[in-house]
Amino acid sequence: MNNSQGHDLDQWMRSVTADDLPALHTFVTGLGQDLDAVVASLGLRYSSGAVEGHNNKIKMLKRQMFDRATFDLLRKRVLLNARGRSRSRFR
């Protein structure tokens, strides 16, 4: 599935359903509930990886700042980090 072969998903789902792996059966059932969206996401060249990376970085900064400073400092740190500046002033 890493090669954008969404059209092969039906065949893969049938083979998983035929196997004796209950955990994968649940996964396949979930895929089947929104199959059109899953096939489209596998076939498109677009990715949300960059957005997920930014979300992950913001969450990491938020965890580091938890119960240490005000929202204003967290906001400044997120904005500075988005511009690519060093975080060494806040360590």
MARTIGU-515486 format. One record per atom (N, C-alpha, C, O): residue in one letter; atom name; x, y, z. Coordinates in steps of 0.05 Angstrom, whole numbers. Atoms other than C-alpha are relative to their C-alpha. Layout:
% MARTIGU-515486
+---+----+--------+--------+--------+
: r :  a :     c1 :     c2 :     c3 :
+---+----+--------+--------+--------+
: A : CA :      X :      Y :      Z :
...
+---+----+--------+--------+--------+
//
This chain:
% MARTIGU-515486
+---+----+--------+--------+--------+
: r :  a :     c1 :     c2 :     c3 :
+---+----+--------+--------+--------+
: M :  N :     16 :    -24 :      0 :
: M : CA :      0 :      0 :      0 :
: M :  C :     17 :     25 :      0 :
: M :  O :      6 :     47 :     -3 :
: N :  N :    -18 :    -23 :      0 :
: N : CA :     61 :     46 :      3 :
: N :  C :      4 :     12 :    -28 :
: N :  O :     14 :     34 :    -30 :
: N :  N :     -6 :     -9 :     27 :
: N : CA :     63 :     53 :    -72 :
: N :  C :    -25 :     13 :    -14 :
: N :  O :    -28 :     11 :    -38 :
: S :  N :     24 :    -14 :     10 :
: S : CA :     -4 :     91 :    -80 :
: S :  C :    -16 :    -19 :    -17 :
: S :  O :    -24 :    -12 :    -40 :
: Q :  N :     16 :     20 :     15 :
: Q : CA :    -41 :     28 :   -102 :
: Q :  C :    -26 :     -4 :     14 :
: Q :  O :    -33 :    -26 :     23 :
: G :  N :     26 :      2 :    -13 :
: G : CA :   -109 :     43 :    -74 :
: G :  C :    -19 :    -19 :    -14 :
: G :  O :    -37 :    -30 :     -1 :
: H :  N :     18 :     18 :     15 :
: H : CA :   -142 :      2 :   -129 :
: H :  C :      4 :    -29 :      9 :
: H :  O :    -13 :    -46 :      3 :
: D :  N :     -6 :     27 :     -9 :
: D : CA :   -110 :    -61 :    -98 :
: D :  C :    -11 :     -5 :     28 :
: D :  O :     -8 :    -27 :     39 :
: L :  N :      9 :      2 :    -28 :
: L : CA :   -142 :    -48 :    -30 :
: L :  C :    -21 :    -21 :      4 :
: L :  O :    -21 :    -36 :     24 :
: D :  N :     22 :     20 :     -2 :
: D : CA :   -204 :    -91 :    -43 :
: D :  C :     11 :    -28 :      2 :
: D :  O :      2 :    -44 :     19 :
: Q :  N :    -12 :     27 :      0 :
: Q : CA :   -162 :   -152 :    -58 :
: Q :  C :     15 :     -5 :     27 :
: Q :  O :     12 :    -27 :     38 :
: W :  N :    -14 :      3 :    -25 :
: W : CA :   -119 :   -140 :      4 :
: W :  C :    -20 :     -5 :     23 :
: W :  O :    -15 :    -21 :     41 :
: M :  N :     20 :      2 :    -22 :
: M : CA :   -181 :   -132 :     48 :
: M :  C :    -13 :    -28 :     -1 :
: M :  O :    -18 :    -40 :     20 :
: R :  N :     11 :     27 :      2 :
: R : CA :   -210 :   -198 :     21 :
: R :  C :     19 :    -21 :     11 :
: R :  O :     11 :    -40 :     25 :
: S :  N :    -19 :     20 :    -10 :
: S : CA :   -146 :   -236 :     36 :
: S :  C :      3 :      2 :     30 :
: S :  O :      7 :    -19 :     43 :
: V :  N :     -2 :     -3 :    -30 :
: V : CA :   -142 :   -207 :    107 :
: V :  C :    -25 :    -12 :     13 :
: V :  O :    -23 :    -25 :     34 :
: T :  N :     25 :     11 :    -11 :
: T : CA :   -215 :   -226 :    119 :
: T :  C :      1 :    -31 :      0 :
: T :  O :    -10 :    -44 :     18 :
: A :  N :     -2 :     29 :      1 :
: A : CA :   -199 :   -298 :     97 :
: A :  C :     20 :    -11 :     20 :
: A :  O :     18 :    -35 :     27 :
: D :  N :    -19 :     10 :    -20 :
: D : CA :   -141 :   -303 :    146 :
: D :  C :    -12 :     -1 :     28 :
: D :  O :    -33 :     10 :     33 :
: D :  N :      9 :      3 :    -27 :
: D : CA :   -148 :   -320 :    219 :
: D :  C :     14 :     20 :     18 :
: D :  O :     30 :     12 :     36 :
: L :  N :    -13 :    -21 :    -16 :
: L : CA :   -126 :   -253 :    249 :
: L :  C :    -22 :     20 :      8 :
: L :  O :    -28 :     39 :     -6 :
: P :  N :     23 :    -16 :     -9 :
: P : CA :   -184 :   -222 :    289 :
: P :  C :      6 :     30 :      2 :
: P :  O :    -11 :     46 :     -3 :
: A :  N :     -6 :    -28 :     -3 :
: A : CA :   -147 :   -157 :    302 :
: A :  C :      0 :     14 :    -27 :
: A :  O :    -10 :     37 :    -29 :
: L :  N :      1 :    -12 :     26 :
: L : CA :   -139 :   -144 :    228 :
: L :  C :    -28 :      0 :    -12 :
: L :  O :    -34 :     17 :    -28 :
: H :  N :     28 :      0 :      9 :
: H : CA :   -212 :   -163 :    216 :
: H :  C :    -13 :     26 :      9 :
: H :  O :    -28 :     39 :     -6 :
: T :  N :     11 :    -25 :    -10 :
: T : CA :   -231 :   -103 :    260 :
: T :  C :     10 :     23 :    -16 :
: T :  O :     -5 :     42 :    -22 :
: F :  N :    -12 :    -21 :     16 :
: F : CA :   -183 :    -59 :    221 :
: F :  C :    -13 :      2 :    -27 :
: F :  O :    -19 :     24 :    -37 :
: V :  N :     12 :      1 :     27 :
: V : CA :   -211 :    -81 :    154 :
: V :  C :    -29 :     10 :      1 :
: V :  O :    -38 :     23 :    -17 :
: T :  N :     27 :     -9 :     -3 :
: T : CA :   -282 :    -69 :    179 :
: T :  C :     -1 :     31 :      2 :
: T :  O :    -18 :     44 :    -10 :
: G :  N :     -2 :    -30 :     -2 :
: G : CA :   -262 :      3 :    198 :
: G :  C :      7 :     12 :    -27 :
: G :  O :     -4 :     33 :    -34 :
: L :  N :     -6 :    -10 :     27 :
: L : CA :   -231 :     13 :    129 :
: L :  C :    -24 :      0 :    -18 :
: L :  O :    -29 :     18 :    -34 :
: G :  N :     24 :      3 :     17 :
: G : CA :   -294 :    -12 :     96 :
: G :  C :    -21 :     21 :      5 :
: G :  O :    -37 :     27 :    -13 :
: Q :  N :     20 :    -20 :     -6 :
: Q : CA :   -336 :     40 :    131 :
: Q :  C :      4 :     26 :    -15 :
: Q :  O :    -15 :     41 :    -20 :
: D :  N :     -5 :    -24 :     15 :
: D : CA :   -302 :     96 :     93 :
: D :  C :     20 :     -6 :    -23 :
: D :  O :     40 :      7 :    -27 :
: L :  N :    -17 :     11 :     20 :
: L : CA :   -272 :     58 :     35 :
: L :  C :      7 :     20 :    -22 :
: L :  O :     30 :     21 :    -31 :
: D :  N :     -6 :    -20 :     21 :
: D : CA :   -278 :    114 :    -17 :
: D :  C :     21 :     20 :      8 :
: D :  O :     39 :     26 :     -8 :
: A :  N :    -20 :    -19 :     -9 :
: A : CA :   -238 :    162 :     25 :
: A :  C :     28 :    -13 :      3 :
: A :  O :     48 :     -1 :     -3 :
: V :  N :    -25 :     14 :     -3 :
: V : CA :   -184 :    110 :     40 :
: V :  C :     13 :     -5 :    -27 :
: V :  O :     37 :      0 :    -30 :
: V :  N :    -11 :      5 :     26 :
: V : CA :   -176 :     91 :    -33 :
: V :  C :     10 :     27 :    -13 :
: V :  O :     31 :     27 :    -25 :
: A :  N :     -8 :    -26 :     11 :
: A : CA :   -173 :    165 :    -53 :
: A :  C :     26 :      9 :     13 :
: A :  O :     44 :     20 :      0 :
: S :  N :    -24 :     -9 :    -14 :
: S : CA :   -120 :    179 :      0 :
: S :  C :     25 :    -16 :     -9 :
: S :  O :     47 :     -6 :    -10 :
: L :  N :    -22 :     17 :     10 :
: L : CA :    -77 :    121 :    -25 :
: L :  C :      8 :      7 :    -28 :
: L :  O :     31 :      2 :    -36 :
: G :  N :     -5 :     -6 :     28 :
: G : CA :    -83 :    144 :    -97 :
: G :  C :     10 :     28 :     -6 :
: G :  O :     20 :     33 :    -28 :
: L :  N :     -9 :    -27 :      4 :
: L : CA :    -67 :    217 :    -88 :
: L :  C :     29 :      5 :      7 :
: L :  O :     39 :    -10 :     25 :
: R :  N :    -28 :     -5 :     -6 :
: R : CA :      2 :    246 :    -87 :
: R :  C :      3 :     20 :     23 :
: R :  O :     25 :     26 :     32 :
: Y :  N :     -1 :    -20 :    -22 :
: Y : CA :    -16 :    297 :    -33 :
: Y :  C :      2 :    -14 :     27 :
: Y :  O :     -7 :    -37 :     30 :
: S :  N :     -4 :     12 :    -26 :
: S : CA :      3 :    285 :     39 :
: S :  C :     -5 :     22 :     21 :
: S :  O :      0 :     46 :     16 :
: S :  N :      3 :    -19 :    -23 :
: S : CA :    -14 :    318 :    106 :
: S :  C :     23 :     -2 :     19 :
: S :  O :     21 :      6 :     42 :
: G :  N :    -23 :      4 :    -17 :
: G : CA :     54 :    300 :    133 :
: G :  C :     12 :     25 :     12 :
: G :  O :     20 :     26 :     35 :
: A :  N :    -12 :    -25 :     -9 :
: A : CA :     79 :    371 :    138 :
: A :  C :    -18 :     12 :     23 :
: A :  O :     -7 :     22 :     43 :
: V :  N :     18 :    -11 :    -20 :
: V : CA :     17 :    393 :    177 :
: V :  C :      2 :    -16 :     25 :
: V :  O :      3 :     -5 :     47 :
: E :  N :     -3 :     17 :    -23 :
: E : CA :     23 :    333 :    223 :
: E :  C :     26 :      5 :     15 :
: E :  O :     27 :      4 :     39 :
: G :  N :    -26 :     -7 :    -12 :
: G : CA :     96 :    351 :    235 :
: G :  C :     -2 :     25 :     17 :
: G :  O :      9 :     26 :     39 :
: H :  N :      3 :    -25 :    -15 :
: H : CA :     77 :    421 :    256 :
: H :  C :    -17 :     -4 :     25 :
: H :  O :    -11 :      6 :     47 :
: N :  N :     16 :      6 :    -24 :
: N : CA :     22 :    395 :    302 :
: N :  C :     16 :    -14 :     21 :
: N :  O :     13 :     -8 :     45 :
: N :  N :    -16 :     15 :    -19 :
: N : CA :     70 :    347 :    334 :
: N :  C :     20 :     18 :     14 :
: N :  O :     24 :     16 :     39 :
: K :  N :    -19 :    -19 :    -12 :
: K : CA :    121 :    403 :    346 :
: K :  C :    -14 :     18 :     20 :
: K :  O :     -3 :     23 :     42 :
: I :  N :     15 :    -17 :    -18 :
: I : CA :     68 :    448 :    377 :
: I :  C :     -8 :    -15 :     25 :
: I :  O :     -6 :     -4 :     47 :
: K :  N :      7 :     16 :    -24 :
: K : CA :     45 :    392 :    423 :
: K :  C :     24 :     -5 :     18 :
: K :  O :     21 :     -4 :     42 :
: M :  N :    -24 :      4 :    -16 :
: M : CA :    116 :    379 :    444 :
: M :  C :      7 :     25 :     16 :
: M :  O :     14 :     24 :     40 :
: L :  N :     -5 :    -25 :    -14 :
: L : CA :    126 :    452 :    461 :
: L :  C :    -20 :      5 :     22 :
: L :  O :    -12 :     14 :     44 :
: K :  N :     20 :     -3 :    -21 :
: K : CA :     61 :    453 :    499 :
: K :  C :      5 :    -17 :     24 :
: K :  O :      2 :     -9 :     47 :
: R :  N :     -7 :     18 :    -22 :
: R : CA :     82 :    393 :    540 :
: R :  C :     24 :     10 :     16 :
: R :  O :     24 :      8 :     40 :
: Q :  N :    -24 :    -11 :    -14 :
: Q : CA :    149 :    425 :    556 :
: Q :  C :     -8 :     24 :     17 :
: Q :  O :      4 :     28 :     38 :
: M :  N :      7 :    -24 :    -14 :
: M : CA :    115 :    489 :    578 :
: M :  C :    -22 :     -4 :     21 :
: M :  O :    -29 :     15 :     36 :
: F :  N :     23 :      5 :    -18 :
: F : CA :     59 :    456 :    619 :
: F :  C :      6 :      8 :     28 :
: F :  O :     25 :     -1 :     41 :
: D :  N :     -1 :     -9 :    -27 :
: D : CA :     49 :    491 :    685 :
: D :  C :     26 :     15 :      7 :
: D :  O :     33 :     16 :     31 :
: R :  N :    -25 :    -15 :     -5 :
: R : CA :    113 :    532 :    677 :
: R :  C :     -3 :     29 :     -6 :
: R :  O :     10 :     46 :      6 :
: A :  N :      1 :    -28 :      8 :
: A : CA :     92 :    596 :    643 :
: A :  C :    -28 :      6 :    -11 :
: A :  O :    -46 :    -12 :    -11 :
: T :  N :     26 :     -9 :     10 :
: T : CA :     34 :    635 :    615 :
: T :  C :     -4 :     -7 :    -29 :
: T :  O :     15 :    -15 :    -43 :
: F :  N :      6 :      5 :     28 :
: F : CA :      0 :    626 :    548 :
: F :  C :     15 :     19 :    -18 :
: F :  O :     23 :     11 :    -40 :
: D :  N :    -15 :    -19 :     17 :
: D : CA :     35 :    689 :    522 :
: D :  C :     28 :    -10 :     -6 :
: D :  O :     37 :     -8 :    -29 :
: L :  N :    -27 :     11 :      5 :
: L : CA :    104 :    656 :    530 :
: L :  C :     -2 :    -24 :    -18 :
: L :  O :     15 :    -27 :    -36 :
: L :  N :      3 :     23 :     18 :
: L : CA :     79 :    592 :    498 :
: L :  C :     -5 :      9 :    -29 :
: L :  O :      6 :     -2 :    -47 :
: R :  N :      6 :    -11 :     26 :
: R : CA :     51 :    632 :    440 :
: R :  C :     26 :     11 :    -13 :
: R :  O :     31 :      6 :    -37 :
: K :  N :    -25 :    -10 :     11 :
: K : CA :    118 :    668 :    431 :
: K :  C :     19 :    -22 :     -9 :
: K :  O :     32 :    -21 :    -29 :
: R :  N :    -18 :     22 :      6 :
: R : CA :    156 :    603 :    433 :
: R :  C :     -9 :    -15 :    -25 :
: R :  O :      8 :    -23 :    -41 :
: V :  N :     10 :     13 :     24 :
: V : CA :    111 :    571 :    381 :
: V :  C :      5 :     16 :    -25 :
: V :  O :     14 :      6 :    -45 :
: L :  N :     -5 :    -17 :     23 :
: L : CA :    117 :    631 :    335 :
: L :  C :     29 :      1 :     -7 :
: L :  O :     36 :      1 :    -31 :
: L :  N :    -29 :      0 :      5 :
: L : CA :    192 :    634 :    342 :
: L :  C :      9 :    -26 :    -13 :
: L :  O :     26 :    -27 :    -31 :
: N :  N :     -7 :     26 :     11 :
: N : CA :    197 :    560 :    328 :
: N :  C :    -10 :     -3 :    -29 :
: N :  O :      4 :    -15 :    -45 :
: A :  N :     10 :      2 :     27 :
: A : CA :    154 :    567 :    266 :
: A :  C :     18 :     16 :    -20 :
: A :  O :     19 :      9 :    -44 :
: R :  N :    -18 :    -16 :     17 :
: R : CA :    203 :    619 :    239 :
: R :  C :     27 :    -13 :     -3 :
: R :  O :     43 :     -4 :    -19 :
: G :  N :    -26 :     15 :      2 :
: G : CA :    261 :    570 :    249 :
: G :  C :     21 :     11 :     18 :
: G :  O :     45 :      5 :     14 :
: R :  N :    -21 :    -11 :    -18 :
: R : CA :    296 :    609 :    304 :
: R :  C :      7 :    -19 :     21 :
: R :  O :     -8 :    -38 :     27 :
: S :  N :    -10 :     18 :    -21 :
: S : CA :    335 :    576 :    358 :
: S :  C :    -17 :      3 :     25 :
: S :  O :    -27 :     24 :     32 :
: R :  N :     15 :      0 :    -25 :
: R : CA :    300 :    557 :    422 :
: R :  C :     18 :      2 :     24 :
: R :  O :      9 :      0 :     47 :
: S :  N :    -19 :      0 :    -22 :
: S : CA :    363 :    564 :    464 :
: S :  C :     -6 :     22 :     21 :
: S :  O :      2 :     19 :     44 :
: R :  N :      7 :    -21 :    -20 :
: R : CA :    337 :    628 :    497 :
: R :  C :    -19 :     -9 :     20 :
: R :  O :    -21 :      4 :     41 :
: F :  N :     20 :      9 :    -18 :
: F : CA :    282 :    589 :    530 :
: F :  C :      8 :    -24 :     16 :
: F :  O :     -8 :    -34 :     32 :
: R :  N :     -8 :     23 :    -15 :
: R : CA :    322 :    532 :    559 :
: R :  C :     11 :      7 :     27 :
: R :  O :     19 :    -11 :     42 :
+---+----+--------+--------+--------+
//
